[in-house]
Amino acid sequence: MSQMIVTGWWGGGYGLRLKRADRDKFLRREWKDLVLELEGRPTPIKVNIDKPSFWDGTCYEVVNKEIGEWLISNGLAPWPKQHPPKLRMEHISGNRFFVHKENLAGRV
C-alpha cells in the first residue's frame, strides 16, 4: 500500500498539509474531494480539493472541522509552536485514504 507523510496544519482551522510531490503522485485533479478514514473515527469524512489554491497555488492543505476534532481528541493538537504532528496517510484506492493517529514527529 502506498503512503505519504502529512503534517498537521493550522490557519484558523485545523487540517493536514501534503507535500506537493505527494499531491501530484497520489491525487487526481478530476477528483472533487478526498475521502479520509481517520483512525478510530467510525465514519469517513469528505474533504474538498476542488479549488484553484490547492492545484495552482502553494496551499496543499486539506482542512475540515472533523480533522480538527480528531486531532484534538487524539492529543495531536494543539501542538507546540513549530512542532506539528507528522502522520502516515495511506492510499486505499481511488480518492480514499486512511490517516493513522500515531505521531511520527522526530522520527521522519
C-alpha distances in whole Angstrom, upper triangle without the diagonal:
4,7,10,13,16,19,22,25,28,31,33,30,26,23,20,20,17,18,20,17,14,16,17,14,12,15,17,21,22,20,23,20,17,16,15,15,17,16,20,21,22,21,19,20,21,21,23,22,25,27,29,28,24,24,28,28,27,26,22,22,21,24,25,27,25,22,26,27,23,23,27,27,24,26,24,27,30,29,31,32,30,27,25,22,18,15,12,10,7,7,7,9,12,14,12,11,11,13,14,17,17,19,18,21,23,20,18
4,7,11,13,17,20,22,26,28,30,28,24,21,18,17,14,15,16,13,10,13,13,10,9,12,15,18,20,18,21,19,16,16,15,15,16,17,20,21,23,22,19,20,20,20,21,20,23,25,26,25,21,21,24,25,23,22,19,19,19,22,23,26,24,21,24,26,23,22,26,26,24,26,23,26,28,27,29,30,27,25,23,20,16,14,10,9,6,6,8,10,12,13,12,10,11,12,13,17,17,18,17,20,21,19,16
4,7,10,13,16,19,22,25,27,24,21,18,14,14,11,12,14,12,9,11,13,10,9,12,15,19,20,18,21,18,15,15,13,14,14,15,18,19,21,21,18,18,19,18,20,18,22,23,24,23,20,20,23,23,21,20,16,17,16,19,21,23,21,18,21,23,20,19,23,23,21,22,20,22,24,23,26,26,24,21,19,16,13,10,7,6,4,6,9,11,13,13,12,9,9,10,11,14,14,15,13,16,18,16,13
4,6,10,13,15,19,22,24,22,19,15,12,11,8,9,11,10,7,9,12,10,9,11,15,18,20,18,20,18,15,15,13,15,15,15,19,20,22,21,18,19,18,17,19,17,20,21,22,21,17,18,21,20,18,17,13,14,14,17,19,22,20,17,19,22,19,18,21,22,20,21,18,20,22,21,23,23,20,18,16,14,10,8,6,5,6,8,12,14,15,14,13,10,10,10,11,14,14,13,12,14,16,14,11
4,7,10,13,17,19,22,20,16,13,10,9,7,8,12,11,9,11,14,13,12,14,18,20,23,20,22,19,16,17,14,15,14,15,18,19,22,22,19,19,19,17,19,18,21,22,23,21,17,19,21,20,17,16,13,13,14,16,18,20,19,16,17,20,17,15,19,20,17,18,15,17,19,17,19,19,17,15,12,10,6,5,5,6,9,11,15,17,18,17,15,12,12,9,10,12,11,10,9,10,12,11,8
4,7,9,13,16,18,16,13,10,6,6,5,7,11,12,9,10,14,14,12,14,17,19,21,19,20,17,14,15,13,14,13,14,18,18,21,20,17,17,17,15,17,15,19,19,20,18,15,17,19,18,15,13,10,9,10,12,15,17,16,13,14,17,15,13,16,18,16,16,13,14,16,15,17,17,15,13,10,8,6,5,6,7,10,12,15,18,18,16,15,12,11,9,10,11,12,10,10,10,13,13,11
4,6,10,13,16,14,11,8,6,5,7,9,12,14,12,13,16,17,16,17,20,21,24,22,22,19,16,17,15,16,14,16,18,19,22,22,19,18,18,16,18,17,20,20,21,18,16,18,20,18,15,13,11,9,11,12,14,16,16,12,13,16,14,11,14,17,15,15,11,12,13,11,13,13,11,9,6,6,5,6,9,10,14,16,19,21,22,19,18,15,14,11,12,12,12,9,10,9,12,13,11
4,7,10,13,11,7,6,5,6,9,12,15,17,15,15,19,20,18,18,22,22,25,22,22,19,17,17,14,16,13,15,17,17,21,20,18,17,17,15,17,17,20,20,21,18,16,19,21,19,16,13,12,9,10,10,12,13,13,10,9,12,11,8,11,14,12,12,8,8,10,9,11,12,10,9,5,5,6,8,11,12,16,18,20,23,23,20,19,16,15,12,12,11,12,10,11,10,14,15,14
4,7,10,8,6,5,5,6,10,12,15,17,16,16,19,21,19,19,22,22,24,22,21,18,17,18,16,18,16,18,20,19,23,22,19,17,17,14,16,16,19,18,19,16,14,18,19,16,14,11,10,7,9,8,11,12,13,10,9,13,13,10,12,16,15,14,11,10,10,10,12,11,10,10,7,9,10,11,14,14,18,20,23,24,24,21,20,18,17,14,16,15,16,13,15,13,17,18,17
4,6,5,5,6,8,9,13,15,18,21,20,19,22,24,23,22,24,24,26,24,22,20,19,20,18,20,18,20,21,20,24,23,21,18,18,15,17,17,20,18,20,16,16,19,20,18,15,12,12,9,10,9,11,11,13,11,9,12,13,11,12,16,16,15,12,9,9,10,12,11,11,11,9,11,13,15,18,18,21,23,26,27,27,23,23,20,20,17,18,17,18,16,18,16,19,21,20
4,5,7,8,11,11,15,17,18,22,21,20,23,25,24,22,24,24,26,24,22,20,20,21,20,22,20,23,24,23,26,25,23,20,19,16,16,17,19,17,18,14,15,18,19,16,14,11,12,10,11,9,11,12,15,13,11,15,16,14,15,19,19,18,16,13,12,13,15,13,13,14,12,15,17,18,21,21,24,25,28,29,28,24,24,23,23,20,22,20,22,20,21,20,22,25,23
4,7,10,13,14,18,20,21,25,24,22,26,28,26,25,26,25,27,25,23,21,21,22,21,23,21,23,24,23,25,24,22,19,19,16,17,18,20,18,19,16,17,21,21,19,17,14,15,12,13,10,11,11,14,13,11,14,16,14,14,18,19,18,16,13,12,14,16,15,16,17,15,17,19,20,23,23,26,27,29,30,29,25,25,24,24,21,23,21,24,22,24,22,25,27,26
4,7,10,12,16,19,20,24,22,20,24,26,24,22,24,24,25,23,20,18,18,19,17,19,17,20,21,19,22,20,19,16,16,13,14,16,18,17,19,16,16,20,21,19,17,14,14,11,10,7,7,7,10,9,7,10,12,11,12,15,16,16,14,11,11,13,16,15,16,16,14,15,17,18,20,20,23,24,26,27,26,23,22,21,21,18,20,18,21,19,21,20,24,26,25
4,7,10,13,17,19,22,20,18,22,23,22,20,23,23,25,22,20,17,16,17,14,16,14,17,18,16,19,18,17,14,15,12,14,15,18,18,20,17,16,19,21,19,17,14,13,9,9,6,7,7,9,6,5,8,10,8,9,13,13,13,11,9,9,11,14,14,14,14,11,12,13,14,17,16,20,21,23,25,24,21,20,18,17,15,16,15,17,16,18,17,21,22,21
4,7,10,13,15,18,16,15,19,20,18,17,19,19,21,19,17,14,13,14,12,14,12,15,17,16,19,17,15,12,12,10,12,12,16,15,17,15,13,17,19,17,15,11,10,6,5,4,6,8,9,6,6,10,10,9,11,14,14,14,11,10,12,13,16,16,15,14,11,11,12,12,14,13,16,18,20,21,21,17,17,15,15,12,14,13,16,15,16,16,20,21,19
4,7,10,13,15,13,12,16,17,15,14,17,18,20,18,17,14,12,13,11,13,12,14,17,16,19,18,15,13,13,11,12,12,16,16,17,15,12,15,18,16,14,11,8,5,5,7,9,11,11,8,9,12,11,10,13,15,14,15,12,12,13,13,16,16,14,13,10,9,9,9,11,10,13,15,17,19,19,16,15,12,13,10,12,12,14,13,14,14,17,18,16
4,7,9,12,10,10,13,15,14,13,16,17,20,18,17,15,13,15,13,16,15,17,20,20,23,21,18,16,16,13,13,12,16,15,16,13,11,13,15,13,11,8,6,4,6,9,12,15,15,12,13,16,15,13,16,19,18,18,14,14,15,15,17,16,14,13,10,10,9,10,12,11,14,15,18,20,19,16,16,14,15,12,14,15,16,14,14,14,17,17,15
4,6,8,6,6,10,11,10,10,14,15,18,16,17,14,13,15,13,16,16,18,21,21,23,22,19,17,16,13,14,12,15,15,16,13,10,12,14,13,11,9,5,6,8,11,14,17,17,14,16,19,17,16,19,21,20,20,17,17,19,18,20,19,16,16,13,12,10,10,11,10,12,13,16,17,17,14,15,13,14,12,14,16,17,15,15,15,17,17,14
4,5,5,6,9,10,11,11,14,15,19,18,19,17,15,18,17,19,19,21,24,24,27,25,22,21,19,17,17,14,17,17,16,14,11,12,14,13,10,10,7,9,11,15,18,21,21,18,19,22,21,19,22,25,23,23,19,20,21,20,21,20,17,17,14,14,12,12,12,12,14,15,18,19,19,17,17,15,17,15,17,18,19,17,16,15,17,17,14
4,5,5,6,9,10,10,12,13,17,16,18,17,16,19,18,21,21,24,27,27,29,27,24,22,20,17,17,13,16,15,14,12,10,9,11,10,8,9,7,10,12,16,19,23,23,20,22,25,24,22,25,28,26,27,23,23,24,23,24,23,20,20,18,18,16,16,16,14,16,16,19,19,18,16,18,17,19,18,20,22,22,21,19,19,21,21,17
4,5,5,6,9,10,12,14,17,17,19,18,17,19,19,22,22,24,28,28,30,28,24,23,22,19,19,16,18,18,17,16,13,12,13,13,12,13,10,13,15,19,22,25,25,22,24,27,25,24,27,29,27,28,24,25,27,25,26,25,22,22,20,19,16,16,15,14,15,14,18,18,18,16,18,16,18,18,20,22,22,21,19,20,21,20,16
4,5,5,6,8,11,13,16,15,17,16,14,16,16,18,18,20,24,24,26,24,21,20,19,16,17,14,17,17,17,16,13,12,15,15,13,13,10,12,13,17,19,23,22,19,22,24,22,21,25,26,24,25,22,23,25,24,25,25,22,21,18,17,14,13,12,10,11,11,14,15,15,13,14,13,15,14,17,19,19,19,17,18,20,19,15
4,6,6,5,8,10,13,12,14,13,11,14,14,17,18,21,24,24,26,23,20,18,16,14,14,11,13,14,14,13,9,9,12,12,11,11,8,10,11,15,17,21,21,18,21,23,22,21,25,26,25,26,23,23,25,24,26,25,22,22,19,19,16,15,14,12,13,11,15,15,13,12,13,12,15,15,18,20,21,20,20,20,23,22,18
4,6,6,7,9,12,12,15,15,14,17,17,20,22,24,28,27,29,26,23,21,19,17,16,13,14,15,14,14,11,9,12,13,13,13,10,13,14,18,21,25,24,22,24,27,26,25,28,30,29,30,26,27,28,28,29,28,25,25,23,22,19,18,17,15,15,13,16,15,14,13,15,15,18,18,21,23,24,24,22,23,25,24,21
4,6,8,11,14,14,16,16,14,17,17,19,21,23,26,26,28,26,22,21,20,18,18,15,17,18,18,18,14,13,15,17,16,16,13,15,16,20,22,26,25,22,25,28,26,25,29,30,28,30,26,28,29,28,30,30,26,26,23,22,19,17,15,13,12,11,14,13,12,12,14,13,16,17,19,22,23,23,21,23,24,23,19
4,7,10,12,11,14,13,11,13,13,16,18,20,23,23,24,22,18,18,16,15,15,13,15,17,18,17,14,13,16,17,17,16,13,14,14,18,20,23,22,20,23,25,23,23,26,27,26,27,24,26,28,27,29,29,26,25,22,21,18,16,13,11,10,7,10,10,9,9,10,10,13,14,17,20,21,21,20,22,24,23,20
4,7,9,8,10,10,9,11,13,16,18,20,24,23,24,21,17,16,14,13,12,9,11,13,14,15,11,10,14,15,15,14,11,13,12,16,18,21,21,19,22,24,22,22,26,27,26,28,25,26,27,27,30,29,27,26,23,22,19,17,16,12,12,9,12,11,8,7,10,10,14,15,18,21,23,23,22,24,26,25,22
4,5,6,9,10,10,13,15,18,20,23,26,25,26,23,19,18,15,14,13,10,10,13,13,15,12,10,13,16,16,16,13,15,14,18,19,23,23,21,24,27,25,25,29,30,29,31,28,29,30,31,33,32,30,29,26,25,23,21,19,16,15,12,14,12,9,8,12,13,17,18,22,25,26,27,26,27,30,29,26
4,5,8,10,11,14,17,20,22,25,29,27,28,25,21,19,16,14,12,8,8,10,10,12,10,7,10,13,15,14,13,15,14,17,19,23,23,22,25,27,26,27,30,31,31,32,29,29,31,31,34,32,30,30,27,27,24,23,22,19,18,16,17,15,12,11,14,16,19,21,24,27,29,28,28,29,32,31,28
4,6,9,11,14,17,20,23,26,29,27,27,24,20,19,15,14,12,10,8,11,12,15,12,11,14,17,18,17,16,17,16,19,20,24,24,23,26,28,27,28,31,32,32,34,31,31,33,33,36,35,33,33,30,29,27,25,24,20,20,17,18,15,11,10,14,16,20,22,25,28,30,31,31,32,35,34,31
4,6,7,10,13,17,19,23,25,23,23,20,16,15,11,11,9,7,7,11,13,15,12,11,15,17,18,17,15,15,13,16,17,20,20,19,23,25,24,25,28,29,29,31,28,28,30,31,34,33,31,31,27,26,24,23,21,17,17,14,15,13,9,7,11,13,17,19,22,25,27,28,28,29,32,32,29
4,7,10,13,17,19,23,25,22,23,19,16,13,10,9,6,6,5,9,12,13,11,12,15,17,18,16,15,14,12,14,15,18,18,18,21,23,22,24,26,27,28,30,27,27,29,30,33,32,31,30,27,26,25,23,22,19,19,16,17,15,12,9,12,14,18,19,23,25,28,28,29,30,33,33,30
4,7,10,13,15,19,21,19,19,16,12,10,6,5,4,5,6,10,13,14,11,12,16,17,18,15,13,12,10,11,12,15,15,14,17,19,19,20,23,24,24,26,24,24,26,27,30,30,28,27,24,23,22,20,19,15,16,14,15,13,11,7,9,11,14,15,19,21,24,25,26,27,30,30,27
4,6,10,12,15,18,16,17,14,10,8,6,5,7,7,10,12,15,16,12,14,17,18,18,16,13,12,9,11,11,14,13,12,16,18,16,18,21,21,21,24,21,22,24,25,28,28,26,25,22,20,19,16,15,12,12,11,11,11,9,5,6,7,10,12,16,18,21,21,22,24,27,27,24
4,7,10,13,15,13,13,10,6,6,5,6,9,10,13,16,19,19,16,17,21,22,22,19,16,14,11,12,11,14,12,12,15,16,15,17,20,20,20,22,20,21,24,25,28,29,28,26,22,20,19,16,15,12,12,10,10,10,9,6,5,6,9,10,14,16,19,21,22,24,27,27,25
4,6,9,12,10,11,9,5,5,6,7,11,12,15,18,21,20,17,19,22,22,21,18,15,13,10,11,11,13,10,9,13,14,12,13,17,16,16,19,17,18,21,22,25,26,25,23,19,17,16,13,12,9,10,10,10,11,11,9,6,5,6,7,10,12,16,17,19,21,24,23,22
4,6,9,7,8,7,5,7,9,11,14,16,19,21,24,24,20,22,26,26,25,22,19,16,13,14,13,14,11,10,14,14,11,13,16,15,14,18,16,18,21,22,25,27,26,24,20,17,16,13,12,9,10,10,10,12,13,11,8,6,5,6,9,11,14,16,18,21,24,23,22
4,6,5,8,8,7,8,11,12,16,17,21,22,25,24,21,23,27,26,25,21,19,16,13,13,12,13,9,8,11,11,7,9,13,12,11,14,13,15,17,18,22,24,23,21,17,14,14,11,11,9,11,12,12,15,16,14,11,9,6,5,7,8,11,13,16,18,21,21,20
4,6,8,10,9,12,15,16,19,21,24,26,29,27,24,27,30,29,27,24,21,19,17,17,16,16,12,11,13,13,9,10,13,11,10,13,13,15,18,19,22,25,24,21,18,15,14,11,11,10,11,14,13,16,18,17,13,11,7,6,5,6,9,12,15,17,21,20,20
4,6,9,10,13,16,18,22,23,27,28,31,30,27,30,33,32,30,27,24,22,19,19,17,16,12,12,14,12,9,11,13,10,9,13,14,16,19,20,24,26,26,23,20,17,17,14,14,14,15,17,16,19,21,20,16,14,11,10,9,8,11,14,17,20,23,22,23
4,6,7,9,13,15,19,21,24,26,29,28,25,28,31,31,29,26,23,20,17,17,14,13,10,10,12,10,8,11,13,10,10,14,14,16,19,21,24,26,26,24,21,18,18,15,16,15,16,17,16,19,20,18,15,13,11,10,11,10,14,16,19,22,25,25,25
4,7,10,13,16,20,22,25,27,31,30,27,30,33,33,32,28,26,23,20,19,16,16,12,13,15,13,11,15,16,13,14,18,18,20,22,24,28,30,30,28,24,22,22,19,18,17,17,18,17,19,20,18,15,14,12,13,13,14,17,20,23,25,29,28,28
4,7,10,13,17,19,22,24,28,27,25,27,30,30,30,26,24,21,17,17,14,14,10,12,15,13,12,15,17,15,16,19,19,20,23,25,29,30,30,28,24,22,22,19,18,16,17,17,15,17,18,16,13,13,11,13,14,15,19,21,24,26,29,29,28
4,7,10,13,16,18,21,24,24,21,23,27,27,26,23,20,18,14,14,12,13,10,10,14,13,11,14,17,16,16,19,19,20,22,24,28,29,28,26,23,20,20,17,16,14,14,14,13,14,14,12,9,9,9,10,13,14,18,20,22,24,28,27,26
4,7,10,13,15,18,21,21,18,20,24,24,23,20,18,15,11,11,9,10,7,8,12,12,11,14,16,16,16,19,18,19,21,23,26,27,27,25,21,20,19,17,17,14,15,15,14,15,15,12,10,10,11,11,14,15,19,20,22,24,28,27,26
4,7,9,12,14,18,18,15,17,21,21,21,18,16,14,10,10,8,11,9,10,13,14,14,16,18,19,19,22,20,20,22,24,28,28,27,26,22,21,20,18,18,15,16,15,14,14,13,10,9,10,12,13,16,18,21,22,24,25,29,29,27
4,6,9,11,15,14,12,14,18,18,18,14,12,10,6,7,6,10,10,9,12,14,14,15,18,19,19,21,19,19,21,22,25,25,24,24,20,19,19,17,17,14,16,15,16,16,14,10,11,11,13,13,17,18,21,21,23,24,27,27,25
4,6,8,11,11,10,12,15,15,16,13,12,10,7,8,9,12,13,13,15,17,17,18,21,22,23,25,22,22,23,24,27,27,26,26,22,22,21,20,20,17,18,17,18,17,15,11,13,14,16,16,20,21,24,24,25,26,29,30,27
4,6,9,9,6,8,11,12,13,11,9,9,7,9,11,15,16,14,17,20,19,20,23,24,24,26,23,23,24,25,28,27,25,25,22,22,20,19,19,16,17,16,17,16,14,10,13,14,16,17,20,22,24,24,25,25,29,28,26
4,7,9,7,8,11,13,14,12,12,12,11,12,14,17,18,18,20,23,23,23,26,28,28,30,27,26,27,28,31,30,28,28,25,25,24,23,23,20,21,19,20,18,15,12,15,17,20,20,24,26,28,28,29,29,32,32,29
4,6,6,7,9,10,12,10,11,11,11,12,14,18,19,18,20,23,24,24,26,28,29,30,27,26,27,27,30,28,27,27,24,25,24,24,24,21,22,21,23,22,19,16,18,19,22,22,25,27,29,28,29,29,32,32,29
4,5,5,5,7,10,9,11,12,13,15,17,21,22,21,23,26,26,26,28,31,31,32,29,28,28,29,31,29,27,28,25,26,25,25,25,23,24,23,25,24,21,18,21,21,24,24,28,29,31,30,30,30,32,33,30
4,6,5,5,7,6,8,9,11,13,16,19,21,19,20,24,24,24,26,29,29,29,26,25,25,25,27,25,23,24,22,23,22,23,23,21,23,22,25,24,22,19,21,21,23,23,26,27,29,27,27,27,29,30,27
4,6,6,7,5,5,7,8,11,14,18,19,17,19,22,22,21,24,27,26,27,24,23,24,24,26,24,22,23,20,21,20,20,20,18,20,19,21,21,18,15,17,17,20,19,23,24,26,24,25,24,27,27,24
4,6,8,8,8,10,12,15,18,21,22,21,22,26,25,25,28,30,30,30,27,26,27,27,29,27,25,26,23,24,22,22,22,19,20,19,21,20,18,15,18,18,21,21,25,26,28,27,26,26,29,29,26
4,7,8,10,13,14,17,20,24,25,23,25,28,28,27,30,33,32,33,29,28,29,29,30,28,26,27,25,26,24,24,24,22,24,22,25,24,21,19,22,22,25,25,28,29,31,29,29,28,30,31,27
4,6,8,11,13,16,19,22,24,22,23,27,27,25,28,31,30,31,27,26,26,26,27,25,22,24,22,23,22,23,24,22,24,23,26,26,23,21,23,23,25,24,27,28,29,27,27,26,28,29,26
4,6,9,12,14,18,21,23,20,21,25,25,23,26,29,28,28,24,23,23,23,24,21,19,20,19,20,19,20,21,20,22,22,25,25,23,21,23,22,24,22,25,25,26,24,24,23,25,25,22
4,6,9,11,14,17,19,17,18,21,21,20,22,25,25,25,21,20,21,20,22,20,18,19,17,18,17,18,19,18,20,20,23,24,22,19,20,19,21,19,22,23,24,22,22,21,24,25,22
4,7,10,13,17,18,15,16,20,19,18,21,24,23,23,20,19,20,20,22,20,18,18,15,16,15,15,16,14,17,17,20,20,19,16,17,16,18,16,19,20,21,20,20,19,22,22,19
4,6,10,13,14,11,13,16,16,15,18,20,20,20,17,16,17,17,19,18,16,16,13,14,13,14,15,13,16,17,19,20,19,15,16,15,16,14,17,17,19,18,18,18,21,22,19
4,7,10,11,9,11,14,14,13,16,18,18,19,16,16,17,18,21,20,19,18,15,15,14,14,15,12,15,15,17,18,17,13,13,12,14,12,16,16,19,18,19,19,23,23,21
4,7,9,7,8,11,12,12,14,16,17,18,15,14,15,17,20,19,18,18,15,15,15,15,17,15,18,18,20,21,19,16,16,15,15,14,17,16,19,18,20,20,24,24,23
4,5,5,7,9,10,11,13,15,16,17,15,14,15,17,21,21,21,20,17,16,17,16,18,16,18,19,20,21,20,16,16,15,15,14,16,16,19,19,21,22,25,26,25
4,5,5,6,9,10,11,12,14,16,14,13,14,17,20,21,21,21,17,17,18,18,19,18,21,21,22,24,23,19,18,17,17,15,17,16,20,20,22,22,26,27,26
4,5,5,6,8,10,10,12,14,13,13,14,17,21,22,22,21,17,16,18,16,17,16,18,19,20,21,21,18,16,15,14,13,15,14,17,18,21,22,25,26,25
4,5,5,6,9,10,11,12,11,10,12,14,18,19,19,18,14,13,14,12,14,13,16,17,18,20,20,17,15,13,12,10,12,11,14,15,17,18,22,22,22
4,5,5,6,9,10,11,9,8,9,12,16,17,17,16,13,12,14,14,16,16,19,21,22,24,24,20,19,17,16,13,14,12,15,15,18,18,21,23,22
4,6,5,6,9,10,10,9,11,14,17,19,20,18,15,14,16,15,18,17,20,22,23,25,25,22,20,18,16,14,15,12,16,16,19,20,23,24,24
4,5,5,6,9,8,9,11,14,17,19,20,18,14,13,14,13,15,14,17,19,20,22,23,20,17,15,13,11,11,9,12,13,16,17,21,22,22
4,6,5,6,5,5,8,10,14,16,16,14,11,9,11,11,13,14,17,19,21,23,24,21,19,16,14,11,11,8,11,10,14,14,18,19,19
4,5,5,6,5,7,9,13,15,17,15,12,11,14,14,17,18,21,23,24,27,28,25,22,20,18,14,14,11,13,13,16,16,19,21,22
4,6,8,8,10,13,16,19,20,18,15,14,16,15,17,18,21,23,24,27,28,25,22,20,17,14,13,10,13,13,17,18,21,22,23
4,5,8,10,12,15,18,19,16,13,11,13,12,15,16,18,21,22,25,27,24,21,18,15,12,11,7,9,10,14,15,18,19,20
4,6,8,9,12,15,16,13,12,10,13,13,16,18,21,24,25,28,29,27,24,21,18,15,13,9,10,10,13,13,16,18,19
4,6,7,10,13,13,10,8,6,9,10,13,15,18,21,23,26,27,24,22,19,16,13,11,8,9,7,11,11,14,15,16
3,5,9,11,12,10,8,8,11,12,16,17,21,23,25,28,29,25,24,21,19,15,15,11,13,11,14,13,16,18,19
4,7,9,11,10,8,9,13,15,18,20,23,26,28,30,31,28,26,23,21,18,17,14,15,13,16,14,17,19,20
4,6,8,6,6,7,11,13,17,19,23,26,28,31,31,28,27,24,22,18,17,14,14,11,13,11,13,16,17
4,6,5,7,10,13,16,20,22,26,28,31,34,34,31,30,27,25,21,20,17,17,13,15,12,13,17,17
4,6,8,11,14,17,21,23,26,29,32,34,34,31,30,27,26,22,22,20,19,16,16,13,14,18,18
4,6,10,12,15,19,21,24,27,30,32,32,30,29,26,25,21,21,19,18,15,15,11,12,16,15
4,7,9,12,16,18,22,25,28,30,31,28,27,24,22,19,18,16,15,11,11,8,9,12,13
4,7,10,13,15,19,22,24,27,27,25,23,20,19,15,15,13,12,9,10,7,10,13,12
4,6,10,12,16,19,22,24,25,23,21,18,16,12,11,9,9,5,7,6,9,11,11
4,7,10,13,16,19,22,23,21,19,16,14,11,10,9,8,5,5,5,9,9,8
4,6,10,13,16,19,20,18,16,12,10,7,6,7,6,6,6,8,11,11,10
4,6,10,12,16,17,16,14,10,8,6,5,8,8,8,8,11,13,12,10
4,7,9,12,14,12,10,6,6,4,6,9,11,11,11,14,17,15,14
4,6,9,12,11,9,5,5,6,8,12,13,14,14,17,20,17,16
4,6,8,8,6,5,7,9,12,15,17,18,18,20,23,21,19
4,7,8,6,5,7,10,13,16,18,20,20,23,26,24,22
4,6,5,7,10,13,16,20,21,23,23,26,29,27,25
4,6,8,12,15,18,21,24,25,25,27,30,28,26
4,7,10,13,17,19,22,23,23,25,29,27,25
4,7,10,14,17,19,21,21,24,27,25,24
4,7,10,13,15,17,18,20,23,22,20
4,7,10,12,14,15,18,21,20,19
4,7,9,11,12,15,18,17,16
4,6,8,10,13,16,15,15
4,6,9,12,15,14,15
4,6,9,12,11,12
4,6,9,9,10
4,6,5,6
4,5,6
4,6
4
